[in-house]
Amino acid sequence: MFRIEVENIKCLGCANSIREALMRINKVDTVDVNIEKGFVIITGDANRDSIITRLTQLGYPEKGNNSLSCKAKSYMSCALGKL
């Protein structure tokens, strides 16, 4: 189990996008997203670097690594997660 503090989590749509994407990664057992505090807890034997890479691709980079591009991606992921 590990915890990653991430940027750009705004709502349940963001949390859904994160959860769905990370659950597709091999060896991820559970994903819990804390919207208020901005972190994700992952259980399983997945590679931490692959989790961080996927989060960044979605627009939710590890805390301290935000960019305009990531912010824009997070809005798209958020909108898709609401559908």
mmCIF file as gemmi writes it, N, C-alpha and C atoms, coordinates in Angstrom:
data_model
loop_
_atom_site.group_PDB
_atom_site.id
_atom_site.type_symbol
_atom_site.label_atom_id
_atom_site.label_alt_id
_atom_site.label_comp_id
_atom_site.label_asym_id
_atom_site.label_entity_id
_atom_site.label_seq_id
_atom_site.pdbx_PDB_ins_code
_atom_site.Cartn_x
_atom_site.Cartn_y
_atom_site.Cartn_z
_atom_site.occupancy
_atom_site.B_iso_or_equiv
_atom_site.pdbx_formal_charge
_atom_site.auth_seq_id
_atom_site.auth_asym_id
_atom_site.pdbx_PDB_model_num
ATOM 1 N N . MET Axp A 1 ? 0.848 -1.175 0 1 0 ? 1 A 1
ATOM 2 C CA . MET Axp A 1 ? 0 0 0 1 0 ? 1 A 1
ATOM 3 C C . MET Axp A 1 ? 0.897 1.242 0 1 0 ? 1 A 1
ATOM 4 N N . PHE Axp A 2 ? 0.499 2.217 -0.784 1 0 ? 2 A 1
ATOM 5 C CA . PHE Axp A 2 ? 1.196 3.491 -0.741 1 0 ? 2 A 1
ATOM 6 C C . PHE Axp A 2 ? 0.233 4.63 -1.016 1 0 ? 2 A 1
ATOM 7 N N . ARG Axp A 3 ? 0.641 5.795 -0.554 1 0 ? 3 A 1
ATOM 8 C CA . ARG Axp A 3 ? -0.174 7.01 -0.673 1 0 ? 3 A 1
ATOM 9 C C . ARG Axp A 3 ? 0.588 8.008 -1.528 1 0 ? 3 A 1
ATOM 10 N N . ILE Axp A 4 ? -0.134 8.648 -2.449 1 0 ? 4 A 1
ATOM 11 C CA . ILE Axp A 4 ? 0.464 9.655 -3.318 1 0 ? 4 A 1
ATOM 12 C C . ILE Axp A 4 ? -0.371 10.924 -3.209 1 0 ? 4 A 1
ATOM 13 N N . GLU Axp A 5 ? 0.274 12.026 -2.851 1 0 ? 5 A 1
ATOM 14 C CA . GLU Axp A 5 ? -0.4 13.32 -2.853 1 0 ? 5 A 1
ATOM 15 C C . GLU Axp A 5 ? -0.379 13.833 -4.286 1 0 ? 5 A 1
ATOM 16 N N . VAL Axp A 6 ? -1.556 14.229 -4.79 1 0 ? 6 A 1
ATOM 17 C CA . VAL Axp A 6 ? -1.662 14.643 -6.183 1 0 ? 6 A 1
ATOM 18 C C . VAL Axp A 6 ? -2.301 16.02 -6.312 1 0 ? 6 A 1
ATOM 19 N N . GLU Axp A 7 ? -2.09 16.629 -7.45 1 0 ? 7 A 1
ATOM 20 C CA . GLU Axp A 7 ? -2.64 17.946 -7.784 1 0 ? 7 A 1
ATOM 21 C C . GLU Axp A 7 ? -3.965 17.788 -8.537 1 0 ? 7 A 1
ATOM 22 N N . ASN Axp A 8 ? -4.777 18.82 -8.511 1 0 ? 8 A 1
ATOM 23 C CA . ASN Axp A 8 ? -5.933 19.022 -9.401 1 0 ? 8 A 1
ATOM 24 C C . ASN Axp A 8 ? -7.178 18.194 -9.099 1 0 ? 8 A 1
ATOM 25 N N . ILE Axp A 9 ? -7.242 17.472 -7.988 1 0 ? 9 A 1
ATOM 26 C CA . ILE Axp A 9 ? -8.48 16.743 -7.671 1 0 ? 9 A 1
ATOM 27 C C . ILE Axp A 9 ? -9.5 17.76 -7.185 1 0 ? 9 A 1
ATOM 28 N N . LYS Axp A 10 ? -10.622 17.842 -7.902 1 0 ? 10 A 1
ATOM 29 C CA . LYS Axp A 10 ? -11.621 18.855 -7.587 1 0 ? 10 A 1
ATOM 30 C C . LYS Axp A 10 ? -12.969 18.29 -7.166 1 0 ? 10 A 1
ATOM 31 N N . CYS Axp A 11 ? -13.308 17.095 -7.665 1 0 ? 11 A 1
ATOM 32 C CA . CYS Axp A 11 ? -14.675 16.625 -7.448 1 0 ? 11 A 1
ATOM 33 C C . CYS Axp A 11 ? -14.763 15.111 -7.61 1 0 ? 11 A 1
ATOM 34 N N . LEU Axp A 12 ? -15.982 14.613 -7.511 1 0 ? 12 A 1
ATOM 35 C CA . LEU Axp A 12 ? -16.234 13.184 -7.657 1 0 ? 12 A 1
ATOM 36 C C . LEU Axp A 12 ? -15.905 12.695 -9.07 1 0 ? 12 A 1
ATOM 37 N N . GLY Axp A 13 ? -16.09 13.557 -10.073 1 0 ? 13 A 1
ATOM 38 C CA . GLY Axp A 13 ? -15.724 13.187 -11.451 1 0 ? 13 A 1
ATOM 39 C C . GLY Axp A 13 ? -14.232 12.914 -11.563 1 0 ? 13 A 1
ATOM 40 N N . CYS Axp A 14 ? -13.421 13.747 -10.91 1 0 ? 14 A 1
ATOM 41 C CA . CYS Axp A 14 ? -11.965 13.528 -10.889 1 0 ? 14 A 1
ATOM 42 C C . CYS Axp A 14 ? -11.66 12.197 -10.223 1 0 ? 14 A 1
ATOM 43 N N . ALA Axp A 15 ? -12.275 11.968 -9.058 1 0 ? 15 A 1
ATOM 44 C CA . ALA Axp A 15 ? -12.028 10.74 -8.305 1 0 ? 15 A 1
ATOM 45 C C . ALA Axp A 15 ? -12.407 9.511 -9.122 1 0 ? 15 A 1
ATOM 46 N N . ASN Axp A 16 ? -13.529 9.575 -9.815 1 0 ? 16 A 1
ATOM 47 C CA . ASN Axp A 16 ? -13.958 8.444 -10.652 1 0 ? 16 A 1
ATOM 48 C C . ASN Axp A 16 ? -12.967 8.171 -11.775 1 0 ? 16 A 1
ATOM 49 N N . SER Axp A 17 ? -12.497 9.228 -12.429 1 0 ? 17 A 1
ATOM 50 C CA . SER Axp A 17 ? -11.517 9.057 -13.512 1 0 ? 17 A 1
ATOM 51 C C . SER Axp A 17 ? -10.239 8.411 -12.991 1 0 ? 17 A 1
ATOM 52 N N . ILE Axp A 18 ? -9.773 8.877 -11.853 1 0 ? 18 A 1
ATOM 53 C CA . ILE Axp A 18 ? -8.554 8.326 -11.258 1 0 ? 18 A 1
ATOM 54 C C . ILE Axp A 18 ? -8.76 6.867 -10.899 1 0 ? 18 A 1
ATOM 55 N N . ARG Axp A 19 ? -9.829 6.574 -10.204 1 0 ? 19 A 1
ATOM 56 C CA . ARG Axp A 19 ? -10.117 5.21 -9.759 1 0 ? 19 A 1
ATOM 57 C C . ARG Axp A 19 ? -10.203 4.25 -10.944 1 0 ? 19 A 1
ATOM 58 N N . GLU Axp A 20 ? -10.975 4.612 -11.953 1 0 ? 20 A 1
ATOM 59 C CA . GLU Axp A 20 ? -11.159 3.735 -13.115 1 0 ? 20 A 1
ATOM 60 C C . GLU Axp A 20 ? -9.852 3.487 -13.852 1 0 ? 20 A 1
ATOM 61 N N . ALA Axp A 21 ? -9.052 4.526 -14.041 1 0 ? 21 A 1
ATOM 62 C CA . ALA Axp A 21 ? -7.789 4.379 -14.772 1 0 ? 21 A 1
ATOM 63 C C . ALA Axp A 21 ? -6.78 3.542 -13.996 1 0 ? 21 A 1
ATOM 64 N N . LEU Axp A 22 ? -6.672 3.779 -12.701 1 0 ? 22 A 1
ATOM 65 C CA . LEU Axp A 22 ? -5.672 3.048 -11.922 1 0 ? 22 A 1
ATOM 66 C C . LEU Axp A 22 ? -6.061 1.593 -11.71 1 0 ? 22 A 1
ATOM 67 N N . MET Axp A 23 ? -7.348 1.297 -11.648 1 0 ? 23 A 1
ATOM 68 C CA . MET Axp A 23 ? -7.786 -0.09 -11.485 1 0 ? 23 A 1
ATOM 69 C C . MET Axp A 23 ? -7.456 -0.94 -12.715 1 0 ? 23 A 1
ATOM 70 N N . ARG Axp A 24 ? -7.178 -0.307 -13.835 1 0 ? 24 A 1
ATOM 71 C CA . ARG Axp A 24 ? -6.796 -1.042 -15.053 1 0 ? 24 A 1
ATOM 72 C C . ARG Axp A 24 ? -5.321 -1.437 -15.063 1 0 ? 24 A 1
ATOM 73 N N . ILE Axp A 25 ? -4.555 -0.904 -14.124 1 0 ? 25 A 1
ATOM 74 C CA . ILE Axp A 25 ? -3.121 -1.21 -14.061 1 0 ? 25 A 1
ATOM 75 C C . ILE Axp A 25 ? -2.929 -2.559 -13.372 1 0 ? 25 A 1
ATOM 76 N N . ASN Axp A 26 ? -2.09 -3.373 -13.954 1 0 ? 26 A 1
ATOM 77 C CA . ASN Axp A 26 ? -1.799 -4.697 -13.423 1 0 ? 26 A 1
ATOM 78 C C . ASN Axp A 26 ? -1.319 -4.607 -11.973 1 0 ? 26 A 1
ATOM 79 N N . LYS Axp A 27 ? -1.853 -5.462 -11.142 1 0 ? 27 A 1
ATOM 80 C CA . LYS Axp A 27 ? -1.487 -5.602 -9.725 1 0 ? 27 A 1
ATOM 81 C C . LYS Axp A 27 ? -1.996 -4.487 -8.823 1 0 ? 27 A 1
ATOM 82 N N . VAL Axp A 28 ? -2.945 -3.67 -9.296 1 0 ? 28 A 1
ATOM 83 C CA . VAL Axp A 28 ? -3.62 -2.71 -8.428 1 0 ? 28 A 1
ATOM 84 C C . VAL Axp A 28 ? -4.864 -3.411 -7.887 1 0 ? 28 A 1
ATOM 85 N N . ASP Axp A 29 ? -4.977 -3.481 -6.56 1 0 ? 29 A 1
ATOM 86 C CA . ASP Axp A 29 ? -6.126 -4.146 -5.941 1 0 ? 29 A 1
ATOM 87 C C . ASP Axp A 29 ? -7.24 -3.165 -5.589 1 0 ? 29 A 1
ATOM 88 N N . THR Axp A 30 ? -6.888 -2.056 -4.953 1 0 ? 30 A 1
ATOM 89 C CA . THR Axp A 30 ? -7.886 -1.042 -4.601 1 0 ? 30 A 1
ATOM 90 C C . THR Axp A 30 ? -7.307 0.354 -4.804 1 0 ? 30 A 1
ATOM 91 N N . VAL Axp A 31 ? -8.216 1.295 -5.031 1 0 ? 31 A 1
ATOM 92 C CA . VAL Axp A 31 ? -7.838 2.708 -5.176 1 0 ? 31 A 1
ATOM 93 C C . VAL Axp A 31 ? -8.838 3.529 -4.366 1 0 ? 31 A 1
ATOM 94 N N . ASP Axp A 32 ? -8.329 4.291 -3.43 1 0 ? 32 A 1
ATOM 95 C CA . ASP Axp A 32 ? -9.161 5.207 -2.655 1 0 ? 32 A 1
ATOM 96 C C . ASP Axp A 32 ? -8.674 6.625 -2.928 1 0 ? 32 A 1
ATOM 97 N N . VAL Axp A 33 ? -9.607 7.526 -3.249 1 0 ? 33 A 1
ATOM 98 C CA . VAL Axp A 33 ? -9.267 8.91 -3.568 1 0 ? 33 A 1
ATOM 99 C C . VAL Axp A 33 ? -9.875 9.818 -2.505 1 0 ? 33 A 1
ATOM 100 N N . ASN Axp A 34 ? -9.028 10.626 -1.866 1 0 ? 34 A 1
ATOM 101 C CA . ASN Axp A 34 ? -9.498 11.608 -0.904 1 0 ? 34 A 1
ATOM 102 C C . ASN Axp A 34 ? -9.532 12.964 -1.617 1 0 ? 34 A 1
ATOM 103 N N . ILE Axp A 35 ? -10.726 13.4 -1.964 1 0 ? 35 A 1
ATOM 104 C CA . ILE Axp A 35 ? -10.9 14.64 -2.725 1 0 ? 35 A 1
ATOM 105 C C . ILE Axp A 35 ? -10.479 15.851 -1.895 1 0 ? 35 A 1
ATOM 106 N N . GLU Axp A 36 ? -10.929 15.909 -0.657 1 0 ? 36 A 1
ATOM 107 C CA . GLU Axp A 36 ? -10.661 17.077 0.195 1 0 ? 36 A 1
ATOM 108 C C . GLU Axp A 36 ? -9.182 17.295 0.457 1 0 ? 36 A 1
ATOM 109 N N . LYS Axp A 37 ? -8.454 16.213 0.709 1 0 ? 37 A 1
ATOM 110 C CA . LYS Axp A 37 ? -7.039 16.346 1.076 1 0 ? 37 A 1
ATOM 111 C C . LYS Axp A 37 ? -6.095 16.123 -0.095 1 0 ? 37 A 1
ATOM 112 N N . GLY Axp A 38 ? -6.631 15.687 -1.237 1 0 ? 38 A 1
ATOM 113 C CA . GLY Axp A 38 ? -5.83 15.57 -2.446 1 0 ? 38 A 1
ATOM 114 C C . GLY Axp A 38 ? -4.807 14.45 -2.451 1 0 ? 38 A 1
ATOM 115 N N . PHE Axp A 39 ? -5.246 13.256 -2.039 1 0 ? 39 A 1
ATOM 116 C CA . PHE Axp A 39 ? -4.32 12.131 -2.136 1 0 ? 39 A 1
ATOM 117 C C . PHE Axp A 39 ? -5.039 10.877 -2.587 1 0 ? 39 A 1
ATOM 118 N N . VAL Axp A 40 ? -4.242 9.922 -3.044 1 0 ? 40 A 1
ATOM 119 C CA . VAL Axp A 40 ? -4.733 8.641 -3.528 1 0 ? 40 A 1
ATOM 120 C C . VAL Axp A 40 ? -3.998 7.552 -2.752 1 0 ? 40 A 1
ATOM 121 N N . ILE Axp A 41 ? -4.749 6.551 -2.292 1 0 ? 41 A 1
ATOM 122 C CA . ILE Axp A 41 ? -4.144 5.396 -1.631 1 0 ? 41 A 1
ATOM 123 C C . ILE Axp A 41 ? -4.381 4.183 -2.522 1 0 ? 41 A 1
ATOM 124 N N . ILE Axp A 42 ? -3.294 3.489 -2.837 1 0 ? 42 A 1
ATOM 125 C CA . ILE Axp A 42 ? -3.344 2.331 -3.719 1 0 ? 42 A 1
ATOM 126 C C . ILE Axp A 42 ? -2.871 1.113 -2.942 1 0 ? 42 A 1
ATOM 127 N N . THR Axp A 43 ? -3.621 0.02 -3.022 1 0 ? 43 A 1
ATOM 128 C CA . THR Axp A 43 ? -3.151 -1.235 -2.461 1 0 ? 43 A 1
ATOM 129 C C . THR Axp A 43 ? -2.89 -2.208 -3.605 1 0 ? 43 A 1
ATOM 130 N N . GLY Axp A 44 ? -1.959 -3.101 -3.365 1 0 ? 44 A 1
ATOM 131 C CA . GLY Axp A 44 ? -1.565 -4.078 -4.369 1 0 ? 44 A 1
ATOM 132 C C . GLY Axp A 44 ? -0.064 -4.018 -4.576 1 0 ? 44 A 1
ATOM 133 N N . ASP Axp A 45 ? 0.397 -4.767 -5.554 1 0 ? 45 A 1
ATOM 134 C CA . ASP Axp A 45 ? 1.835 -4.84 -5.843 1 0 ? 45 A 1
ATOM 135 C C . ASP Axp A 45 ? 2.231 -4.084 -7.101 1 0 ? 45 A 1
ATOM 136 N N . ALA Axp A 46 ? 1.438 -3.111 -7.495 1 0 ? 46 A 1
ATOM 137 C CA . ALA Axp A 46 ? 1.745 -2.33 -8.695 1 0 ? 46 A 1
ATOM 138 C C . ALA Axp A 46 ? 2.999 -1.484 -8.483 1 0 ? 46 A 1
ATOM 139 N N . ASN Axp A 47 ? 3.643 -1.174 -9.57 1 0 ? 47 A 1
ATOM 140 C CA . ASN Axp A 47 ? 4.831 -0.332 -9.559 1 0 ? 47 A 1
ATOM 141 C C . ASN Axp A 47 ? 4.419 1.119 -9.326 1 0 ? 47 A 1
ATOM 142 N N . ARG Axp A 48 ? 5.011 1.748 -8.308 1 0 ? 48 A 1
ATOM 143 C CA . ARG Axp A 48 ? 4.671 3.139 -7.964 1 0 ? 48 A 1
ATOM 144 C C . ARG Axp A 48 ? 4.909 4.083 -9.144 1 0 ? 48 A 1
ATOM 145 N N . ASP Axp A 49 ? 5.996 3.895 -9.865 1 0 ? 49 A 1
ATOM 146 C CA . ASP Axp A 49 ? 6.302 4.773 -11.001 1 0 ? 49 A 1
ATOM 147 C C . ASP Axp A 49 ? 5.237 4.677 -12.088 1 0 ? 49 A 1
ATOM 148 N N . SER Axp A 50 ? 4.698 3.473 -12.314 1 0 ? 50 A 1
ATOM 149 C CA . SER Axp A 50 ? 3.65 3.343 -13.341 1 0 ? 50 A 1
ATOM 150 C C . SER Axp A 50 ? 2.369 4.048 -12.894 1 0 ? 50 A 1
ATOM 151 N N . ILE Axp A 51 ? 2.097 4.042 -11.601 1 0 ? 51 A 1
ATOM 152 C CA . ILE Axp A 51 ? 0.931 4.757 -11.062 1 0 ? 51 A 1
ATOM 153 C C . ILE Axp A 51 ? 1.108 6.263 -11.261 1 0 ? 51 A 1
ATOM 154 N N . ILE Axp A 52 ? 2.284 6.77 -10.912 1 0 ? 52 A 1
ATOM 155 C CA . ILE Axp A 52 ? 2.545 8.209 -11.046 1 0 ? 52 A 1
ATOM 156 C C . ILE Axp A 52 ? 2.5 8.63 -12.509 1 0 ? 52 A 1
ATOM 157 N N . THR Axp A 53 ? 3.036 7.808 -13.398 1 0 ? 53 A 1
ATOM 158 C CA . THR Axp A 53 ? 2.989 8.109 -14.831 1 0 ? 53 A 1
ATOM 159 C C . THR Axp A 53 ? 1.549 8.208 -15.308 1 0 ? 53 A 1
ATOM 160 N N . ARG Axp A 54 ? 0.71 7.26 -14.905 1 0 ? 54 A 1
ATOM 161 C CA . ARG Axp A 54 ? -0.692 7.267 -15.339 1 0 ? 54 A 1
ATOM 162 C C . ARG Axp A 54 ? -1.441 8.463 -14.761 1 0 ? 54 A 1
ATOM 163 N N . LEU Axp A 55 ? -1.197 8.768 -13.492 1 0 ? 55 A 1
ATOM 164 C CA . LEU Axp A 55 ? -1.834 9.947 -12.89 1 0 ? 55 A 1
ATOM 165 C C . LEU Axp A 55 ? -1.462 11.218 -13.652 1 0 ? 55 A 1
ATOM 166 N N . THR Axp A 56 ? -0.195 11.345 -14.015 1 0 ? 56 A 1
ATOM 167 C CA . THR Axp A 56 ? 0.265 12.525 -14.753 1 0 ? 56 A 1
ATOM 168 C C . THR Axp A 56 ? -0.392 12.586 -16.122 1 0 ? 56 A 1
ATOM 169 N N . GLN Axp A 57 ? -0.521 11.441 -16.788 1 0 ? 57 A 1
ATOM 170 C CA . GLN Axp A 57 ? -1.191 11.401 -18.096 1 0 ? 57 A 1
ATOM 171 C C . GLN Axp A 57 ? -2.631 11.862 -17.989 1 0 ? 57 A 1
ATOM 172 N N . LEU Axp A 58 ? -3.273 11.563 -16.875 1 0 ? 58 A 1
ATOM 173 C CA . LEU Axp A 58 ? -4.661 11.977 -16.655 1 0 ? 58 A 1
ATOM 174 C C . LEU Axp A 58 ? -4.792 13.448 -16.274 1 0 ? 58 A 1
ATOM 175 N N . GLY Axp A 59 ? -3.681 14.063 -15.836 1 0 ? 59 A 1
ATOM 176 C CA . GLY Axp A 59 ? -3.72 15.456 -15.403 1 0 ? 59 A 1
ATOM 177 C C . GLY Axp A 59 ? -3.683 15.621 -13.898 1 0 ? 59 A 1
ATOM 178 N N . TYR Axp A 60 ? -3.341 14.546 -13.187 1 0 ? 60 A 1
ATOM 179 C CA . TYR Axp A 60 ? -3.27 14.573 -11.732 1 0 ? 60 A 1
ATOM 180 C C . TYR Axp A 60 ? -1.854 14.173 -11.289 1 0 ? 60 A 1
ATOM 181 N N . PRO Axp A 61 ? -0.872 15.047 -11.523 1 0 ? 61 A 1
ATOM 182 C CA . PRO Axp A 61 ? 0.515 14.703 -11.191 1 0 ? 61 A 1
ATOM 183 C C . PRO Axp A 61 ? 0.749 14.683 -9.682 1 0 ? 61 A 1
ATOM 184 N N . GLU Axp A 62 ? 1.845 14.078 -9.309 1 0 ? 62 A 1
ATOM 185 C CA . GLU Axp A 62 ? 2.236 14.076 -7.905 1 0 ? 62 A 1
ATOM 186 C C . GLU Axp A 62 ? 2.415 15.528 -7.44 1 0 ? 62 A 1
ATOM 187 N N . LYS Axp A 63 ? 2.052 15.8 -6.203 1 0 ? 63 A 1
ATOM 188 C CA . LYS Axp A 63 ? 2.111 17.162 -5.651 1 0 ? 63 A 1
ATOM 189 C C . LYS Axp A 63 ? 3.487 17.782 -5.895 1 0 ? 63 A 1
ATOM 190 N N . GLY Axp A 64 ? 3.47 19.025 -6.378 1 0 ? 64 A 1
ATOM 191 C CA . GLY Axp A 64 ? 4.696 19.751 -6.66 1 0 ? 64 A 1
ATOM 192 C C . GLY Axp A 64 ? 5.145 19.658 -8.107 1 0 ? 64 A 1
ATOM 193 N N . ASN Axp A 65 ? 4.435 18.875 -8.922 1 0 ? 65 A 1
ATOM 194 C CA . ASN Axp A 65 ? 4.818 18.685 -10.324 1 0 ? 65 A 1
ATOM 195 C C . ASN Axp A 65 ? 3.727 19.135 -11.29 1 0 ? 65 A 1
ATOM 196 N N . ASN Axp A 66 ? 2.939 20.121 -10.898 1 0 ? 66 A 1
ATOM 197 C CA . ASN Axp A 66 ? 1.822 20.563 -11.725 1 0 ? 66 A 1
ATOM 198 C C . ASN Axp A 66 ? 2.292 21.463 -12.867 1 0 ? 66 A 1
ATOM 199 N N . SER Axp A 67 ? 1.534 21.465 -13.935 1 0 ? 67 A 1
ATOM 200 C CA . SER Axp A 67 ? 1.809 22.328 -15.088 1 0 ? 67 A 1
ATOM 201 C C . SER Axp A 67 ? 0.477 22.741 -15.706 1 0 ? 67 A 1
ATOM 202 N N . LEU Axp A 68 ? 0.517 23.693 -16.586 1 0 ? 68 A 1
ATOM 203 C CA . LEU Axp A 68 ? -0.69 24.122 -17.29 1 0 ? 68 A 1
ATOM 204 C C . LEU Axp A 68 ? -1.282 22.96 -18.084 1 0 ? 68 A 1
ATOM 205 N N . SER Axp A 69 ? -0.432 22.175 -18.692 1 0 ? 69 A 1
ATOM 206 C CA . SER Axp A 69 ? -0.878 21.007 -19.451 1 0 ? 69 A 1
ATOM 207 C C . SER Axp A 69 ? -1.622 20.019 -18.552 1 0 ? 69 A 1
ATOM 208 N N . CYS Axp A 70 ? -1.086 19.759 -17.375 1 0 ? 70 A 1
ATOM 209 C CA . CYS Axp A 70 ? -1.743 18.838 -16.444 1 0 ? 70 A 1
ATOM 210 C C . CYS Axp A 70 ? -3.078 19.385 -15.989 1 0 ? 70 A 1
ATOM 211 N N . LYS Axp A 71 ? -3.143 20.679 -15.735 1 0 ? 71 A 1
ATOM 212 C CA . LYS Axp A 71 ? -4.404 21.29 -15.322 1 0 ? 71 A 1
ATOM 213 C C . LYS Axp A 71 ? -5.464 21.105 -16.403 1 0 ? 71 A 1
ATOM 214 N N . ALA Axp A 72 ? -5.085 21.32 -17.655 1 0 ? 72 A 1
ATOM 215 C CA . ALA Axp A 72 ? -6.027 21.16 -18.765 1 0 ? 72 A 1
ATOM 216 C C . ALA Axp A 72 ? -6.482 19.703 -18.888 1 0 ? 72 A 1
ATOM 217 N N . LYS Axp A 73 ? -5.54 18.782 -18.766 1 0 ? 73 A 1
ATOM 218 C CA . LYS Axp A 73 ? -5.885 17.35 -18.845 1 0 ? 73 A 1
ATOM 219 C C . LYS Axp A 73 ? -6.837 16.964 -17.714 1 0 ? 73 A 1
ATOM 220 N N . SER Axp A 74 ? -6.625 17.526 -16.523 1 0 ? 74 A 1
ATOM 221 C CA . SER Axp A 74 ? -7.472 17.158 -15.39 1 0 ? 74 A 1
ATOM 222 C C . SER Axp A 74 ? -8.918 17.603 -15.627 1 0 ? 74 A 1
ATOM 223 N N . TYR Axp A 75 ? -9.115 18.74 -16.288 1 0 ? 75 A 1
ATOM 224 C CA . TYR Axp A 75 ? -10.481 19.167 -16.586 1 0 ? 75 A 1
ATOM 225 C C . TYR Axp A 75 ? -11.172 18.182 -17.526 1 0 ? 75 A 1
ATOM 226 N N . MET Axp A 76 ? -10.435 17.654 -18.485 1 0 ? 76 A 1
ATOM 227 C CA . MET Axp A 76 ? -11.01 16.658 -19.402 1 0 ? 76 A 1
ATOM 228 C C . MET Axp A 76 ? -11.308 15.361 -18.658 1 0 ? 76 A 1
ATOM 229 N N . SER Axp A 77 ? -10.366 14.887 -17.837 1 0 ? 77 A 1
ATOM 230 C CA . SER Axp A 77 ? -10.579 13.669 -17.068 1 0 ? 77 A 1
ATOM 231 C C . SER Axp A 77 ? -11.768 13.832 -16.13 1 0 ? 77 A 1
ATOM 232 N N . CYS Axp A 78 ? -11.864 14.994 -15.516 1 0 ? 78 A 1
ATOM 233 C CA . CYS Axp A 78 ? -12.958 15.296 -14.603 1 0 ? 78 A 1
ATOM 234 C C . CYS Axp A 78 ? -14.297 15.201 -15.336 1 0 ? 78 A 1
ATOM 235 N N . ALA Axp A 79 ? -14.375 15.827 -16.489 1 0 ? 79 A 1
ATOM 236 C CA . ALA Axp A 79 ? -15.628 15.82 -17.262 1 0 ? 79 A 1
ATOM 237 C C . ALA Axp A 79 ? -16.008 14.407 -17.681 1 0 ? 79 A 1
ATOM 238 N N . LEU Axp A 80 ? -15.025 13.624 -18.103 1 0 ? 80 A 1
ATOM 239 C CA . LEU Axp A 80 ? -15.308 12.244 -18.501 1 0 ? 80 A 1
ATOM 240 C C . LEU Axp A 80 ? -15.746 11.399 -17.315 1 0 ? 80 A 1
ATOM 241 N N . GLY Axp A 81 ? -15.177 11.67 -16.147 1 0 ? 81 A 1
ATOM 242 C CA . GLY Axp A 81 ? -15.536 10.923 -14.953 1 0 ? 81 A 1
ATOM 243 C C . GLY Axp A 81 ? -16.96 11.187 -14.478 1 0 ? 81 A 1
ATOM 244 N N . LYS Axp A 82 ? -17.527 12.3 -14.895 1 0 ? 82 A 1
ATOM 245 C CA . LYS Axp A 82 ? -18.893 12.636 -14.516 1 0 ? 82 A 1
ATOM 246 C C . LYS Axp A 82 ? -19.928 11.931 -15.385 1 0 ? 82 A 1
ATOM 247 N N . LEU Axp A 83 ? -19.492 11.387 -16.511 1 0 ? 83 A 1
ATOM 248 C CA . LEU Axp A 83 ? -20.436 10.737 -17.426 1 0 ? 83 A 1
ATOM 249 C C . LEU Axp A 83 ? -20.824 9.36 -16.957 1 0 ? 83 A 1
